[in-house]
Amino acid sequence: MGRPGTRVKQSAVAQGAAGRLHWPAVFAGLLASALVFPVLLLVFLIGSGEVPTAAAQVEGMLVVLGISVLVTFLHALLLGLPAFLLLRRFGWLSARTLSVAGFVAGALLVGMAGWPWRGGAPGSSYSTSWHGRFVEMQRDGVPTLYGWLSWLESVAVFGLVGIASALAFWYGWRYFQRQADARRQRGFLPRQPGHPAQ
């Protein structure tokens, strides 16, 4: 037999997944997910030694990070939140299913925007550096193998970022949802109109 504390925690998770939704917890999850990409971007800059030192450059980097937080928050709000609500509505909500939704949401826009086959004019070609090699991405208006591999790489990377963001949302939301459910069970929160006592 499990400890009482364990049963309370499991009950809180069940209520959050299928019962009364605590919207401040949802907002906390959205905010946590919005911080994932900017943090990864900052880690990448530090790891590659490209962190600016001049005051103007630092200010510019902070502006970029701030914009990325806003963009990723809107992305989570417009794509991630509906996915979360649908999964919850149909009883499919879990870290695994939310991760799948996060991968799709993260990869979707990048995949559509970077789709290599654009119907380029015959004779149009371009090359670029890819993993230290100068390769041809398009030849005579048709994507080359490297063009497709580069696209798949971008889709996979942003899909993984989407998974990380979805998990950040899941654990952020679940933590605050548990806290709200525990307070409600102790009677610290008033019952909402139209909801019977649990």
Secondary structure as UniProt FT lines:
FT   HELIX           4..18
FT   HELIX           23..47
FT   TURN            48..49
FT   HELIX           55..75
FT   HELIX           76..80
FT   HELIX           81..89
FT   TURN            90..91
FT   HELIX           95..113
FT   TURN            122..123
FT   STRAND          126..130
FT   TURN            131..132
FT   STRAND          133..139
FT   TURN            140..141
FT   STRAND          142..143
FT   HELIX           145..185
FT   TURN            186..187
FT   TURN            193..194
//
